[in-house]
Amino acid sequence: MASHRLPAAIRAPFEARTWREFGYLVLGLPLSCVYFALSIALVSAGAGLLVTFLGIPVLAGALAMCRGFGAVERARARGLLGLEVAPPEPARGRTGGAMSWMGATLKSGASWRHLLYALLHMPWAIFAFTVSVAFWMYGWALFTYPLWQWVFPLYAGQDGLQLYGDRTHAFYLDSPFEIAVTSAVGLLFVLAGPWIIRSLAAVDRLMVSGLLGPSRLATRVTELETDRGVVVDTAAADLRRIERDLHDGAQARLVALAMDLGLAKEKLAEDPQAAARMVDEAHGEVKTALQELRDLARGIHPAVLTDRGLDAALSAVAARCTVPVSVEVDLPARPVPAIEGIAYFTVSELLQNVSKHSGARQAWVDVWRTGDRLMLQVRDDGRGGADTAAGRGLAGLTERLDAVDGILAVDSPAGGPTTITAELPWRA
């Protein structure tokens, strides 16, 4: 796009974002006056009537009205500022009655934050309106002065825009040099205006997101509920996988083994050699079934992880990888079993991806502690292109780590190399 070749300072006065934010600041003044006047009137009336029963419903109604103002402001911020703010938790009474609702509204911190916004926003809106309109309007007026300077001698009876005047002297901007200087000053205002508008709008963004959104506690509760759902789904999926592996693997082999031993028992008297061959085959099936059970147990929780920790367990995983893997674990102590298990399965899953999809010649695993975080990093020199959105493996790992306040960061440009870093909370 040709417009993007222009510097940002020149593009800014003509960008839609500047005009939307300017419109937001201009609309903010009349709306904030309405919010302030109604909030002050009803809250004052409710506070004054608290000596009687009437004060409680009036005050609750005032707070509910402020919540309505907050809904308008969130919609305005979403449309003009591009700011998405979730609505706060609703005020719900325990019984669903009017008195229960009023009590919940009065005890809701979100309701009082909405009232605080209605009171604080008006002085800020006055300041933001005055500064933004002054810079923006004066800037464009002075910048375009050469286009409308002719109005003064034709209709006002003076040579140009009056810069100074008293009873005896007056100074007009009417010479070509003065007109050019005026336009240049206006250009400076025009170029500076968008950045001033954006700075003022940034303060509004902070006020809307800080006062009109859900509280940190409510946000944290929502995150924990989501994480709990992820943990439950993951556990259910693991149980289904274990049941499927048992049913399709070891169980099927053991059933076949029982049938073979039954046939060998019947042939033992008639054909001892055939019976011996069948027992020998059954012995091989027993070994295979035992190996499958060991693999299944390792997938649930390997004994080496419990007995010897991450270093030995990850070395065992690396030894089974089809790509040479260098493992380095530098931990002052062992983390709690839950974190240790998640770290093990994360590295195991990532090394499986290296074996199956990377085409790498070498891989590296590093584990260390920094502050209160357990850091895991798996690198390879493969073809790259790994993405959490491209497949279910990395997306599932991301969800598992999110459930314990962990983070998965993927750096895998096309052509490689790939570096995947996981963070887990450290609990020893």
VOSELO-405549 format. One line per 2 residues: number of its first residue (from 1); their letters; for each residue x, y, z of C-alpha. Coordinates in steps of 0.001 Angstrom, whole numbers, padded with zeros to 6 digits. Each point is the difference from the previous one (the first is absolute). Layout:
BEGIN
NUM> A> X Y Z  ...;
***
This chain:
BEGIN
1> MA> 000000 000000 000000  001344 003396 -000978;
3> SH> -001445 001685 003084  002065 -002232 002254;
5> RL> 003169 001286 -001591  -000685 003365 001625;
7> PA> 001393 000655 003487  -002397 -000666 002865;
9> AI> 000065 003687 001012  -001418 000994 -003393;
11> RA> -002540 -002842 -000165  -001329 000517 003523;
13> PF> -002179 003119 -000659  -001855 -001834 -002761;
15> EA> -000351 -003434 001602  -003430 -001223 001028;
17> RT> 001325 -000842 003460  000778 003664 000707;
19> WR> -003460 001150 -001004  -001709 -002785 001957;
21> EF> 001948 000846 003144  -000683 003702 -000512;
23> GY> -003700 -000797 -000302  000217 -002038 003197;
25> LV> 001514 002937 001902  -002546 002453 -001383;
27> LG> -002954 -002227 000896  001469 -000628 003433;
29> LP> -000774 003490 001328  -003801 000088 -000449;
31> LS> -000365 -003610 001076  002178 000462 003078;
33> CV> -002042 003046 001014  -003160 -002124 -000119;
35> YF> 001664 -002817 001931  001372 002359 002640;
37> AL> -003222 001958 000519  -002276 -003043 000280;
39> SI> 002434 -001941 002167  000570 002872 002421;
41> AL> -003723 000747 000220  -001162 -003563 000653;
43> VS> 002887 -001031 002263  -000423 003166 002073;
45> AG> -003740 -000601 000233  000529 -003622 000963;
47> AG> 002607 000881 002613  -002269 002649 001452;
49> LL> -002926 -002402 000184  001961 -002779 001706;
51> VT> -001550 001077 003290  -003182 -001426 -001492;
53> FL> -000567 -003184 -001936  -000302 001940 -003275;
55> GI> 003724 000702 -000140  000934 -003637 -000700;
57> PV> -002010 -000447 -003241  000975 003474 -001204;
59> LA> 003686 -000687 000574  -000251 -003467 -001569;
61> GA> -001796 001505 -002991  002742 002620 -000346;
63> LA> 002680 -002704 -000071  -002010 -002024 -002526;
65> MC> -000273 003150 -002136  003791 000414 000185;
67> RG> 000335 -003591 -001242  -002136 001027 -002972;
69> FG> 002326 002933 -000622  002887 -002462 000090;
71> AV> -001652 -002126 -002688  -000298 003089 -002209;
73> ER> 003649 000890 000586  001211 -003517 -000761;
75> AR> -001960 000030 -003252  001397 003441 -000860;
77> AR> 003549 -001140 000767  -000509 -003128 -002094;
79> GL> -001310 001951 -002999  002343 003012 000055;
81> LG> 003111 -001160 001869  000013 -003651 -001030;
83> LE> 000157 -000973 003688  -001717 -003229 001039;
85> VA> -000942 000039 003678  -002050 -002839 001420;
87> PP> -002996 001002 002117  000444 -000406 003759;
89> EP> -001623 -002745 001989  -003729 000697 000418;
91> AR> -001478 000796 003388  -002062 -003063 000907;
93> GR> -001929 -000420 003197  -000202 -003329 001770;
95> TG> -003792 -000210 -000079  -000759 001924 -003174;
97> GA> -002256 002464 001786  000143 003793 -000064;
99> MS> 001658 000304 003414  002560 -002644 -000904;
101> WM> 000803 001817 -003242  000398 003341 001768;
103> GA> 002338 -001545 002558  002102 -001638 -002719;
105> TL> 000189 003261 -001949  001094 001998 003039;
107> KS> 002636 -002598 000924  001335 -000347 -003543;
109> GA> 003389 001602 -000511  -000700 000302 -003721;
111> SW> -002995 002243 000710  002088 002406 002048;
113> RH> 002752 000003 -002632  -002597 001061 -002572;
115> LL> -001078 002830 002294  003643 001023 000430;
117> YA> 000387 000066 -003785  -003067 002245 -000375;
119> LL> 001458 002445 002545  003606 000008 -001180;
121> HM> -000634 000038 -003720  -001609 003427 -000183;
123> PW> 003049 002103 001056  002172 -002148 -002225;
125> AI> -002476 000339 -002894  000053 003794 000352;
127> FA> 003791 000031 -000177  000188 -002508 -002879;
129> FT> -002717 001805 -001976  001630 003393 000430;
131> VS> 003511 -001119 -000913  -000979 -002213 -002924;
133> VA> -002431 002470 -001578  002411 002909 000464;
135> FW> 002961 -001766 -001597  -002007 -001671 -002748;
137> MY> -002248 002893 -001037  002595 002761 000339;
139> GW> 002532 -002139 -001818  -002184 -000595 -003055;
141> AL> -001263 003606 000036  003504 001474 000002;
143> FT> 001322 -002567 -002482  -002736 000862 -002508;
145> YP> 000198 003771 000694  001275 000805 -003519;
147> LW> -003229 -001508 -001386  -002411 002132 002028;
149> QW> 002037 003144 000713  -002002 001844 -002689;
151> VF> -003068 -000055 002296  001374 002810 002198;
153> PL> 000444 002795 -002561  -003134 -001030 -001851;
155> YA> -002470 -000390 002877  001666 001158 003256;
157> GQ> 001470 003283 -001172  003525 -000837 001177;
159> DG> 003172 -001142 -001707  000221 -003442 001597;
161> LQ> -000062 -001980 003236  000661 002375 002892;
163> LY> 002912 -001173 002132  000099 003019 002334;
165> GD> -001999 003159 000441  -000764 002829 002429;
167> RT> -001466 003499 -000337  002898 001350 -002002;
169> HA> 001765 -002961 -001610  -001004 -003210 -001764;
171> FY> 002020 -002737 -001629  -001516 -002116 -002761;
173> LD> 001382 -003094 -001697  -000374 001216 -003573;
175> SP> 003391 -000010 -001754  001073 -003094 -001989;
177> FE> 002788 -000694 002505  -002346 000256 002993;
179> IA> -002555 -002222 -001706  002687 -002598 -000742;
181> VT> 001263 000058 003609  -003561 -000359 001283;
183> SA> -000549 -003018 -002240  003308 -001538 001138;
185> VG> -000965 000414 003672  -003354 -001594 -000808;
187> LL> 001798 -002909 -001668  001967 -000607 003201;
189> FV> -003251 -000073 001961  -001543 -002381 -002546;
191> LA> 002957 -002370 000199  000108 000104 003811;
193> GP> -003769 -000243 000435  -000412 -003744 -000697;
195> WI> 002608 -000946 002587  -001601 002241 002599;
197> IR> -003398 -001512 -000814  001385 -003517 000278;
199> SL> 001620 000784 003343  -003284 001335 001351;
201> AA> -001877 -003003 -001372  002518 -002304 001688;
203> VD> -001033 001405 003366  -003631 -000705 -000877;
205> RL> 000949 -003555 -000902  001563 -000447 003430;
207> MV> -003064 001424 001751  -002443 -002185 -001947;
209> SG> 002000 -003213 000382  000897 000681 003632;
211> LL> -003394 001159 001315  -002656 -001418 -002323;
213> GP> 001277 -003542 -000489  -000075 -003038 002273;
215> SR> 002102 000029 003139  003286 -001869 000156;
217> LA> -001548 -002502 002385  -002902 -000695 -002351;
219> TR> 002377 -000316 -002951  002153 -002398 001972;
221> VT> -003032 -002076 000979  -001031 -000222 -003655;
223> EL> 003509 -001080 -000977  000034 -002659 002721;
225> ET> -003403 -001300 -001093  001273 -000259 -003565;
227> DR> 003206 -001693 001143  -001999 -002437 002115;
229> GV> -002044 -000922 -003061  003194 -000561 -001988;
231> VV> 001425 -002214 002759  -003193 -002055 000186;
233> DT> -000126 -000411 -003787  003678 -000962 -000109;
235> AA> -000416 -002566 002776  -003026 -001482 -001753;
237> AD> 001928 -000180 -003283  002917 -001717 001769;
239> LR> -002336 -002543 001566  -001574 -000731 -003392;
241> RI> 003471 -000396 -001524  001099 -002393 002749;
243> ER> -003210 -002024 -000341  000412 -000148 -003787;
245> DL> 003645 -001052 000262  -000857 -002727 002508;
247> HD> -002947 -001238 -002033  001765 000031 -003369;
249> GA> 003460 -001002 001206  000779 -001966 003122;
251> QA> -003542 -001282 000575  -000291 -001368 -003534;
253> RL> 003386 -001703 000307  -000901 -001550 003339;
255> VA> -003278 -001350 -001428  001893 -001533 -002930;
257> LA> 002567 -001357 002454  -002710 -001697 002073;
259> MD> -001444 -001597 -003151  003429 -001207 -001124;
261> LG> 000746 -001516 003412  -003381 -001747 -000050;
263> LA> 000755 -001509 -003389  003501 -001030 001182;
265> KE> -001532 -001708 003044  -002323 -002023 -002240;
267> KL> 002868 -001052 -002302  002388 -000801 002844;
269> AE> -000963 -003671 000136  -000552 -000543 -003755;
271> DP> 002885 002021 -001511  002580 001146 002568;
273> QA> 002202 001674 -002655  -002858 002151 -001346;
275> AA> -000973 000867 003560  003584 001047 000709;
277> RM> 000013 002257 -003071  -003271 001606 001117;
279> VD> 001375 000562 003509  003096 001572 -001522;
281> EA> -002162 002337 -002087  -002052 000830 003091;
283> HG> 003219 000848 001815  000827 002521 -002721;
285> EV> -003497 001494 000296  000519 000346 003743;
287> KT> 003213 001970 -000580  -001730 002250 -002536;
289> AL> -002929 000593 002361  002375 000841 002841;
291> QE> 001834 002494 -002199  -003286 001650 -000975;
293> LR> -001001 000212 003652  003371 001557 000851;
295> DL> -000442 002559 -002797  -003512 000764 001231;
297> AR> 001209 000396 003585  002805 002263 -001219;
299> GI> -002595 002119 -001776  -001997 000354 003212;
301> HP> 002916 000772 002297  003438 -001544 -000521;
303> AV> 001645 -001640 002991  003358 001596 -000831;
305> LT> -001566 003450 000436  -001211 -000881 003483;
307> DR> 003240 -001673 001033  002691 002171 -001585;
309> GL> -001583 003269 -001142  -000141 002013 -003203;
311> DA> 003629 -000412 -001050  -000132 -003802 -000226;
313> AL> -003567 -000064 -001353  000719 002483 -002789;
315> SA> 003226 -001832 -000869  -002063 -003177 -000411;
317> VA> -002459 001831 -002269  002872 001445 -002037;
319> AR> 001516 -003475 -000423  -003228 -001201 -001639;
321> CT> -000155 002983 -002395  000911 -000697 -003638;
323> VP> 002133 003169 -000036  003160 000406 002123;
325> VS> -000976 002110 003002  002234 001848 002452;
327> VE> -001596 000401 003447  001134 002495 002644;
329> VD> -001922 000349 003273  001160 002599 002518;
331> LP> -002389 000044 002962  000852 000734 003649;
333> AR> -002721 -002385 001199  -002891 -002071 -001276;
335> PV> -003317 001764 -000611  -003241 -001392 001387;
337> PA> -001184 -003193 -001747  -002838 001742 -001883;
339> IE> 002327 002582 -001579  002682 -002618 -000558;
341> GI> -002484 -002228 -001822  -001239 002831 -002226;
343> AY> 003588 000961 -000827  000821 -003609 -000906;
345> FT> -003019 -000481 -002262  000557 003403 -001633;
347> VS> 003563 -000865 -000998  -001091 -003514 -001011;
349> EL> -002723 001378 -002288  002371 002535 -001532;
351> LQ> 002628 -002658 -000680  -002655 -002165 -001653;
353> NV> -000765 002937 -002286  003702 000311 -000772;
355> SK> 000127 -003704 -000957  -003142 000081 -002133;
357> HS> -000107 003403 -001681  003230 002010 000250;
359> GA> 002421 -001833 -002296  002735 001137 002386;
361> RQ> 003507 -001423 000356  000511 001130 003603;
363> AW> -002139 001171 002924  000745 001558 003374;
365> VD> -001951 000010 003270  000810 002530 002736;
367> VW> -001726 000169 003395  000791 002645 002606;
369> RT> -001560 002138 002675  -000203 003797 -000072;
371> GD> -001661 001729 002923  -003315 -001693 000695;
373> RL> -000262 -001553 -003484  001085 -003365 -001359;
375> ML> 001286 000469 -003550  -000013 -002688 -002685;
377> QV> 001461 000515 -003447  000071 -002462 -002914;
379> RD> 001963 000990 -003112  000635 -001768 -003297;
381> DG> 001632 000794 -003345  -002922 -001269 -002064;
383> RG> -002198 001556 -002647  -002014 002191 002386;
385> GA> -003564 001106 -000601  -001366 -001181 003370;
387> DT> -003084 001927 001090  -002395 -000364 002917;
389> AA> -002908 000665 -002361  001095 -002515 -002623;
391> GR> -000388 -003214 001963  -001667 -001420 003076;
393> GL> 003265 -001054 001686  001419 003441 000772;
395> AG> -003485 001412 000603  -000634 -002736 002564;
397> LT> 003319 000722 001682  -000893 003693 000179;
399> ER> -003304 -000833 001716  001704 -002332 002484;
401> LD> 002556 002635 000926  -002673 002694 000276;
403> AV> -001783 -002158 002552  002934 000435 002415;
405> DG> 000844 003615 -000928  002644 -001133 -002467;
407> IL> 000988 001454 -003375  001052 -001606 -003280;
409> AV> 001955 002192 -002452  000735 -001297 -003509;
411> DS> 002687 001491 -002244  000042 -002064 -003192;
413> PA> 000547 001949 -003228  -000339 -001842 -003296;
415> GG> 003314 -001697 -000715  000852 -000261 003705;
417> PT> 001391 -000190 002526  -002776 -000588 002537;
419> TI> 000178 001145 003620  -002904 -000775 002326;
421> TA> 000158 001395 003523  -002355 -000973 002805;
423> EL> -000369 001725 003355  -001491 -001666 003056;
425> PW> -000428 001316 003524  002741 -001233 002310;
427> RA> -001210 -001749 003106  002604 -002097 001795;
***
